[in-house]
Amino acid sequence: MADQTQPWAERTVEVSPQPGAGVPQQRDAYRRGVASVGRPGMPRTEPFPTLEEPIGASWPGEMTPRRPMSWHVAQLRRGGEWSAAGALFAFICWGIWAISGGGHLAAPLVIFVLSLLVAAGLFALARLVGRVVLEQRLGRVRRSARGAHLVTAVFLAGLGVAWLQQTEWVVSVWNWVFN
């Protein structure tokens, strides 16, 4: 056994020779001093790392490359028809409510603008929650904003129904038809 006072790098272990444990058989195309690069048309056994899967990443998304602004804008537009439909429904319901109230439209207009700002904030909150849950926790890539647009559309549709419920003649027509 080696002396334990020597540094670990200087210690050696004596191993008795094993039968059949010599130099392994060489391949027929092996030449000493020449690198094996493969033949043209042959697939590589190990693919090169891509930008989506960097070498040093310990979890998905740690070192992903920055994408251009046009990609982010295109991602936000996907699903926008849901928010547009909700906004159109809310606008029509708001118009019915505002006109039925009589008087000036300044106060109802401020209410409508504030409602749209709340809807935009809800959209941003839904995107943030999606980023934290889907991208950071589950490691998935979001390819659209459909979920956030759908949440915003449901909010705007509920807001429109609330405005219609405050309109007296709409409530009386509803009660006359369904009672």
Accessible surface in RSA format (square Angstrom, percent):
REM  Atomic radii and reference values for relative SASA: ProtOr
REM  Chains: A
REM  Algorithm: Lee & Richards
REM  Probe-radius: 1.40
REM  Slices: 20
REM RES _ NUM      All-atoms   Total-Side   Main-Chain    Non-polar    All polar
REM                ABS   REL    ABS   REL    ABS   REL    ABS   REL    ABS   REL
RES MET A   1   226.50 117.3 135.72  89.8  90.78 216.1 120.36 102.3 106.14 140.6
RES ALA A   2    34.58  31.8  13.28  20.5  21.30  48.5  24.23  34.1  10.35  27.4
RES ASP A   3    82.03  57.5  69.06  68.7  12.97  30.7  32.36  76.2  49.67  49.5
RES GLN A   4   116.98  65.4  98.58  72.0  18.40  43.8  60.68 129.2  56.30  42.7
RES THR A   5   119.00  84.6  85.03  86.2  33.97  81.0  82.18 110.4  36.82  55.7
RES GLN A   6    76.85  43.0  71.93  52.6   4.93  11.7  15.46  32.9  61.40  46.6
RES PRO A   7    79.90  58.2  67.79  61.8  12.11  44.0  79.84  65.9   0.06   0.4
RES TRP A   8   203.51  81.7 192.96  93.4  10.55  24.8 164.28  87.6  39.23  63.6
RES ALA A   9    74.90  68.9  43.98  67.9  30.92  70.3  47.59  67.0  27.30  72.3
RES GLU A  10   114.86  65.9  92.14  69.7  22.72  54.1  38.67  74.8  76.19  62.2
RES ARG A  11    86.87  36.5  69.14  35.2  17.74  42.2  16.57  22.6  70.30  42.6
RES THR A  12   102.75  73.1  88.33  89.5  14.41  34.4  70.30  94.4  32.45  49.1
RES VAL A  13   130.83  86.1 103.93  94.1  26.90  64.8 106.73  92.7  24.10  65.4
RES GLU A  14   163.00  93.6 135.67 102.6  27.33  65.1  64.42 124.6  98.58  80.5
RES VAL A  15   116.94  76.9  85.64  77.5  31.29  75.4  89.61  77.9  27.33  74.1
RES SER A  16    77.84  65.8  64.67  86.3  13.17  30.3  46.34  98.7  31.50  44.1
RES PRO A  17   130.96  95.4 102.58  93.5  28.37 103.1 113.59  93.8  17.36 107.9
RES GLN A  18   110.42  61.7  94.71  69.2  15.71  37.4  32.10  68.3  78.32  59.4
RES PRO A  19   132.73  96.7 101.01  92.1  31.72 115.3 112.81  93.1  19.92 123.8
RES GLY A  20    90.80 112.0   0.00   N/A  90.80 112.0  44.20 121.3  46.60 104.4
RES ALA A  21    70.26  64.6  34.88  53.8  35.38  80.5  45.47  64.0  24.79  65.7
RES GLY A  22    63.34  78.1   0.00   N/A  63.34  78.1  42.04 115.4  21.30  47.7
RES VAL A  23   130.71  86.0 101.58  92.0  29.13  70.2 104.12  90.5  26.60  72.1
RES PRO A  24   103.76  75.6  90.29  82.3  13.47  49.0 101.38  83.7   2.38  14.8
RES GLN A  25   176.89  98.9 149.97 109.6  26.92  64.1  64.60 137.5 112.28  85.2
RES GLN A  26   101.04  56.5  76.39  55.8  24.64  58.7  44.19  94.1  56.85  43.1
RES ARG A  27   169.81  71.3 156.00  79.5  13.81  32.9  73.93 101.0  95.88  58.1
RES ASP A  28   150.84 105.7 107.38 106.9  43.47 102.8  54.13 127.4  96.71  96.5
RES ALA A  29    81.83  75.2  53.62  82.7  28.20  64.2  64.26  90.5  17.56  46.5
RES TYR A  30   116.87  54.6  93.39  53.1  23.48  61.1  67.26  50.5  49.62  61.2
RES ARG A  31   159.61  67.0 152.36  77.7   7.26  17.3  62.29  85.1  97.32  59.0
RES ARG A  32   217.06  91.1 190.86  97.3  26.20  62.4  65.24  89.2 151.81  92.0
RES GLY A  33    81.47 100.5   0.00   N/A  81.47 100.5  42.61 116.9  38.85  87.0
RES VAL A  34    80.33  52.9  62.80  56.9  17.53  42.2  66.52  57.8  13.81  37.5
RES ALA A  35    83.38  76.7  56.03  86.5  27.35  62.2  65.81  92.7  17.57  46.5
RES SER A  36    92.47  78.1  53.78  71.8  38.69  89.1  40.21  85.6  52.25  73.2
RES VAL A  37   133.46  87.8  98.31  89.0  35.16  84.7 106.40  92.4  27.06  73.4
RES GLY A  38    55.38  68.3   0.00   N/A  55.38  68.3  36.02  98.9  19.35  43.3
RES ARG A  39   173.25  72.7 163.78  83.5   9.47  22.5  59.71  81.6 113.55  68.8
RES PRO A  40   137.15 100.0 105.32  96.0  31.83 115.7 117.80  97.3  19.34 120.2
RES GLY A  41    85.54 105.5   0.00   N/A  85.54 105.5  45.28 124.3  40.26  90.2
RES MET A  42   113.71  58.9  95.64  63.3  18.07  43.0  67.02  57.0  46.70  61.9
RES PRO A  43   114.61  83.5  90.74  82.7  23.87  86.8 102.37  84.5  12.24  76.1
RES ARG A  44   166.57  69.9 136.68  69.7  29.89  71.2  43.97  60.1 122.60  74.3
RES THR A  45   138.44  98.5 103.45 104.9  35.00  83.4  85.67 115.1  52.77  79.8
RES GLU A  46   139.96  80.4 129.56  98.0  10.40  24.8  43.15  83.5  96.80  79.0
RES PRO A  47   115.28  84.0  96.94  88.4  18.34  66.7 100.91  83.3  14.37  89.3
RES PHE A  48   139.79  69.9 128.63  79.7  11.16  29.0 129.54  78.5  10.25  29.3
RES PRO A  49    77.11  56.2  47.34  43.2  29.77 108.2  56.82  46.9  20.29 126.1
RES THR A  50    73.60  52.3  62.58  63.4  11.02  26.3  66.79  89.7   6.80  10.3
RES LEU A  51   128.54  71.6 123.29  88.2   5.25  13.2 124.99  87.8   3.55   9.6
RES GLU A  52   113.11  64.9  98.71  74.7  14.39  34.3  47.75  92.4  65.36  53.4
RES GLU A  53   126.50  72.6 118.25  89.5   8.25  19.6  42.36  81.9  84.14  68.7
RES PRO A  54    31.84  23.2  17.12  15.6  14.72  53.5  21.73  17.9  10.11  62.8
RES ILE A  55   150.10  85.4 118.71  88.4  31.39  75.7 125.23  90.2  24.87  67.5
RES GLY A  56    54.12  66.7   0.00   N/A  54.12  66.7  31.90  87.5  22.21  49.7
RES ALA A  57    34.25  31.5   9.74  15.0  24.51  55.8   9.79  13.8  24.47  64.8
RES SER A  58    86.51  73.1  47.65  63.6  38.86  89.5  51.96 110.6  34.55  48.4
RES TRP A  59   151.83  60.9 145.87  70.6   5.96  14.0 133.30  71.1  18.53  30.1
RES PRO A  60    90.73  66.1  75.24  68.6  15.49  56.3  86.32  71.3   4.41  27.4
RES GLY A  61    49.98  61.6   0.00   N/A  49.98  61.6  20.62  56.6  29.36  65.8
RES GLU A  62    74.28  42.6  44.59  33.7  29.69  70.7  15.58  30.1  58.70  47.9
RES MET A  63   104.19  54.0  84.55  56.0  19.63  46.7  82.08  69.8  22.10  29.3
RES THR A  64    65.76  46.8  46.65  47.3  19.11  45.5  22.68  30.5  43.08  65.1
RES PRO A  65    52.12  38.0  35.04  31.9  17.08  62.1  46.18  38.1   5.94  36.9
RES ARG A  66   232.47  97.6 200.01 102.0  32.46  77.3  82.43 112.7 150.04  90.9
RES ARG A  67    90.78  38.1  73.47  37.5  17.31  41.2  13.66  18.7  77.13  46.7
RES PRO A  68    89.87  65.5  77.28  70.4  12.59  45.8  89.41  73.8   0.46   2.9
RES MET A  69   144.27  74.7 135.24  89.5   9.02  21.5 123.46 105.0  20.80  27.6
RES SER A  70    82.34  69.6  68.19  91.0  14.15  32.6  54.33 115.7  28.01  39.2
RES TRP A  71    73.84  29.6  68.36  33.1   5.48  12.9  51.13  27.3  22.72  36.9
RES HIS A  72    77.08  42.1  76.42  53.1   0.66   1.7  51.52  53.1  25.56  29.7
RES VAL A  73    56.85  37.4  56.73  51.4   0.12   0.3  56.84  49.4   0.01   0.0
RES ALA A  74    41.24  37.9  35.81  55.3   5.42  12.3  39.09  55.0   2.15   5.7
RES GLN A  75     6.43   3.6   6.43   4.7   0.00   0.0   0.15   0.3   6.28   4.8
RES LEU A  76    73.01  40.7  70.26  50.3   2.75   6.9  70.42  49.5   2.59   7.0
RES ARG A  77   178.57  75.0 162.73  83.0  15.83  37.7  59.68  81.6 118.89  72.1
RES ARG A  78   102.86  43.2  96.17  49.0   6.69  15.9  33.99  46.4  68.88  41.7
RES GLY A  79     1.63   2.0   0.00   N/A   1.63   2.0   0.00   0.0   1.63   3.6
RES GLY A  80    20.28  25.0   0.00   N/A  20.28  25.0  16.51  45.3   3.78   8.5
RES GLU A  81   109.97  63.1  99.30  75.1  10.67  25.4  62.98 121.8  46.99  38.4
RES TRP A  82   121.50  48.8 120.26  58.2   1.24   2.9 108.64  57.9  12.86  20.9
RES SER A  83    20.42  17.3  19.67  26.3   0.75   1.7  19.26  41.0   1.16   1.6
RES ALA A  84    62.03  57.0  49.83  76.9  12.20  27.8  57.67  81.2   4.37  11.6
RES ALA A  85    60.17  55.3  49.45  76.3  10.72  24.4  55.44  78.1   4.73  12.5
RES GLY A  86     5.24   6.5   0.00   N/A   5.24   6.5   4.56  12.5   0.67   1.5
RES ALA A  87    32.89  30.2  31.58  48.7   1.32   3.0  31.94  45.0   0.95   2.5
RES LEU A  88   109.32  60.9 105.07  75.2   4.25  10.7 108.71  76.3   0.60   1.6
RES PHE A  89    80.39  40.2  78.04  48.3   2.35   6.1  79.82  48.4   0.57   1.6
RES ALA A  90     0.32   0.3   0.32   0.5   0.00   0.0   0.32   0.5   0.00   0.0
RES PHE A  91   103.89  52.0 103.65  64.2   0.24   0.6 103.65  62.8   0.24   0.7
RES ILE A  92    91.16  51.9  85.42  63.6   5.73  13.8  89.82  64.7   1.33   3.6
RES CYS A  93     2.22   1.7   2.22   2.5   0.00   0.0   0.00   0.0   2.22   2.4
RES TRP A  94    21.39   8.6  21.39  10.4   0.00   0.0  21.39  11.4   0.00   0.0
RES GLY A  95    15.50  19.1   0.00   N/A  15.50  19.1  15.50  42.5   0.00   0.0
RES ILE A  96    55.01  31.3  49.91  37.2   5.10  12.3  54.61  39.3   0.41   1.1
RES TRP A  97    48.07  19.3  45.95  22.2   2.13   5.0  33.53  17.9  14.54  23.6
RES ALA A  98     4.56   4.2   1.20   1.8   3.37   7.7   2.52   3.5   2.04   5.4
RES ILE A  99   133.24  75.8 117.97  87.9  15.27  36.8 121.46  87.5  11.78  32.0
RES SER A 100    52.05  44.0  13.09  17.5  38.96  89.8  17.58  37.4  34.46  48.3
RES GLY A 101    64.21  79.2   0.00   N/A  64.21  79.2  33.44  91.8  30.77  68.9
RES GLY A 102    47.77  58.9   0.00   N/A  47.77  58.9  35.49  97.4  12.28  27.5
RES GLY A 103    75.10  92.6   0.00   N/A  75.10  92.6  40.35 110.7  34.76  77.8
RES HIS A 104   162.64  88.9 148.79 103.4  13.84  35.4  98.64 101.7  64.00  74.5
RES LEU A 105    89.40  49.8  82.85  59.3   6.54  16.5  83.45  58.6   5.95  16.0
RES ALA A 106    68.27  62.8  59.30  91.5   8.98  20.4  65.63  92.4   2.65   7.0
RES ALA A 107    65.98  60.7  57.63  88.9   8.35  19.0  63.90  90.0   2.08   5.5
RES PRO A 108    18.55  13.5  18.55  16.9   0.00   0.0  18.55  15.3   0.00   0.0
RES LEU A 109    92.95  51.8  92.95  66.5   0.00   0.0  92.95  65.3   0.00   0.0
RES VAL A 110    86.36  56.8  84.29  76.3   2.07   5.0  86.36  75.0   0.01   0.0
RES ILE A 111    74.04  42.1  72.64  54.1   1.41   3.4  73.47  52.9   0.58   1.6
RES PHE A 112    20.45  10.2  20.45  12.7   0.00   0.0  20.45  12.4   0.00   0.0
RES VAL A 113    73.95  48.7  73.87  66.9   0.08   0.2  73.92  64.2   0.03   0.1
RES LEU A 114    99.30  55.3  98.83  70.7   0.47   1.2  99.07  69.6   0.23   0.6
RES SER A 115    14.11  11.9   9.49  12.7   4.62  10.6   4.96  10.6   9.15  12.8
RES LEU A 116    64.69  36.0  59.87  42.8   4.82  12.1  60.09  42.2   4.60  12.4
RES LEU A 117   111.18  61.9 102.59  73.4   8.60  21.6 103.04  72.4   8.14  21.9
RES VAL A 118    87.65  57.7  80.19  72.6   7.47  18.0  86.08  74.8   1.57   4.3
RES ALA A 119     3.89   3.6   3.89   6.0   0.00   0.0   3.89   5.5   0.00   0.0
RES ALA A 120    58.73  54.0  46.92  72.4  11.81  26.9  53.57  75.4   5.16  13.7
RES GLY A 121    40.00  49.3   0.00   N/A  40.00  49.3  33.46  91.8   6.55  14.7
RES LEU A 122    49.19  27.4  44.78  32.0   4.42  11.1  47.50  33.4   1.69   4.5
RES PHE A 123    40.48  20.3  40.48  25.1   0.00   0.0  40.48  24.5   0.00   0.0
RES ALA A 124    58.94  54.2  51.06  78.8   7.88  17.9  54.68  77.0   4.26  11.3
RES LEU A 125    99.50  55.4  95.81  68.5   3.69   9.3  98.93  69.5   0.57   1.5
RES ALA A 126    23.57  21.7   8.95  13.8  14.62  33.3  15.73  22.2   7.84  20.8
RES ARG A 127    36.34  15.3  35.00  17.8   1.33   3.2  18.51  25.3  17.82  10.8
RES LEU A 128   102.58  57.1  98.75  70.6   3.83   9.6 102.14  71.7   0.44   1.2
RES VAL A 129    78.87  51.9  77.18  69.9   1.69   4.1  78.87  68.5   0.00   0.0
RES GLY A 130    13.56  16.7   0.00   N/A  13.56  16.7  13.31  36.5   0.25   0.6
RES ARG A 131   118.41  49.7 118.41  60.4   0.00   0.0  21.98  30.0  96.43  58.4
RES VAL A 132    55.93  36.8  55.93  50.6   0.00   0.0  55.93  48.6   0.00   0.0
RES VAL A 133    69.46  45.7  69.46  62.9   0.00   0.0  69.46  60.3   0.00   0.0
RES LEU A 134    53.51  29.8  53.51  38.3   0.00   0.0  53.51  37.6   0.00   0.0
RES GLU A 135    44.83  25.7  38.33  29.0   6.50  15.5  14.84  28.7  29.99  24.5
RES GLN A 136    98.01  54.8  76.62  56.0  21.39  50.9  29.98  63.8  68.03  51.6
RES ARG A 137   180.52  75.8 149.24  76.1  31.28  74.5  47.22  64.5 133.31  80.8
RES LEU A 138   113.04  63.0  84.55  60.5  28.49  71.6  89.20  62.6  23.84  64.1
RES GLY A 139    29.96  36.9   0.00   N/A  29.96  36.9   7.04  19.3  22.92  51.3
RES ARG A 140   145.74  61.2 137.45  70.1   8.29  19.7  43.21  59.1 102.53  62.1
RES VAL A 141    72.48  47.7  60.64  54.9  11.84  28.5  61.37  53.3  11.11  30.1
RES ARG A 142    29.87  12.5  24.16  12.3   5.71  13.6  16.63  22.7  13.24   8.0
RES ARG A 143   166.41  69.9 160.02  81.6   6.39  15.2  63.96  87.4 102.45  62.1
RES SER A 144    23.61  20.0  15.06  20.1   8.54  19.7   0.93   2.0  22.67  31.8
RES ALA A 145     1.93   1.8   0.00   0.0   1.93   4.4   1.93   2.7   0.00   0.0
RES ARG A 146   126.65  53.2 125.11  63.8   1.55   3.7  44.45  60.7  82.20  49.8
RES GLY A 147    48.77  60.1   0.00   N/A  48.77  60.1  40.03 109.9   8.74  19.6
RES ALA A 148     8.01   7.4   2.20   3.4   5.81  13.2   2.46   3.5   5.55  14.7
RES HIS A 149    18.79  10.3  18.79  13.1   0.00   0.0  18.75  19.3   0.03   0.0
RES LEU A 150    78.28  43.6  78.28  56.0   0.00   0.0  78.28  55.0   0.00   0.0
RES VAL A 151    69.70  45.9  65.13  59.0   4.57  11.0  68.22  59.3   1.48   4.0
RES THR A 152     7.49   5.3   7.49   7.6   0.00   0.0   7.49  10.1   0.00   0.0
RES ALA A 153     9.96   9.2   8.85  13.7   1.12   2.5   9.11  12.8   0.85   2.3
RES VAL A 154   100.37  66.0  95.59  86.5   4.78  11.5  97.89  85.1   2.48   6.7
RES PHE A 155    64.19  32.1  54.25  33.6   9.94  25.9  62.17  37.7   2.02   5.8
RES LEU A 156     4.83   2.7   4.83   3.5   0.00   0.0   4.83   3.4   0.00   0.0
RES ALA A 157    36.76  33.8  36.60  56.5   0.16   0.4  36.76  51.8   0.00   0.0
RES GLY A 158    40.68  50.2   0.00   N/A  40.68  50.2  33.10  90.8   7.58  17.0
RES LEU A 159    38.13  21.2  33.65  24.1   4.48  11.3  36.48  25.6   1.65   4.4
RES GLY A 160     0.00   0.0   0.00   N/A   0.00   0.0   0.00   0.0   0.00   0.0
RES VAL A 161    69.35  45.6  69.35  62.8   0.00   0.0  69.35  60.3   0.00   0.0
RES ALA A 162    40.13  36.9  37.77  58.3   2.37   5.4  38.91  54.8   1.23   3.2
RES TRP A 163    11.60   4.7  11.60   5.6   0.00   0.0   2.87   1.5   8.73  14.2
RES LEU A 164    38.22  21.3  37.90  27.1   0.32   0.8  38.06  26.7   0.15   0.4
RES GLN A 165   125.10  70.0 106.26  77.7  18.84  44.8  33.70  71.7  91.40  69.3
RES GLN A 166   120.20  67.2  87.07  63.6  33.13  78.9  36.62  78.0  83.58  63.4
RES THR A 167     3.56   2.5   0.16   0.2   3.40   8.1   3.53   4.7   0.03   0.0
RES GLU A 168   151.14  86.8 139.73 105.7  11.41  27.2  59.12 114.3  92.02  75.1
RES TRP A 169   135.09  54.2 132.55  64.2   2.54   6.0 128.75  68.6   6.35  10.3
RES VAL A 170    30.33  20.0  29.03  26.3   1.30   3.1  29.62  25.7   0.70   1.9
RES VAL A 171    55.58  36.6  54.15  49.0   1.43   3.4  55.58  48.3   0.00   0.0
RES SER A 172    60.12  50.8  51.83  69.2   8.30  19.1  44.34  94.4  15.79  22.1
RES VAL A 173    76.65  50.4  74.96  67.9   1.68   4.1  76.57  66.5   0.07   0.2
RES TRP A 174   155.54  62.4 152.76  73.9   2.78   6.5 132.21  70.5  23.33  37.9
RES ASN A 175    65.61  45.2  63.58  61.4   2.04   4.9  16.62  40.0  48.99  47.4
RES TRP A 176   204.39  82.0 183.96  89.0  20.43  48.0 162.67  86.7  41.72  67.7
RES VAL A 177    84.76  55.8  56.09  50.8  28.66  69.1  60.36  52.4  24.40  66.2
RES PHE A 178   131.03  65.6 102.09  63.2  28.94  75.3 107.73  65.3  23.30  66.7
RES ASN A 179   148.74 102.6  84.89  82.0  63.86 153.8  58.07 139.8  90.67  87.6
END  Absolute sums over single chains surface
CHAIN  1 A    15016.2      12056.2       2959.9       9995.1       5021.0
END  Absolute sums over all chains
TOTAL         15016.2      12056.2       2959.9       9995.1       5021.0
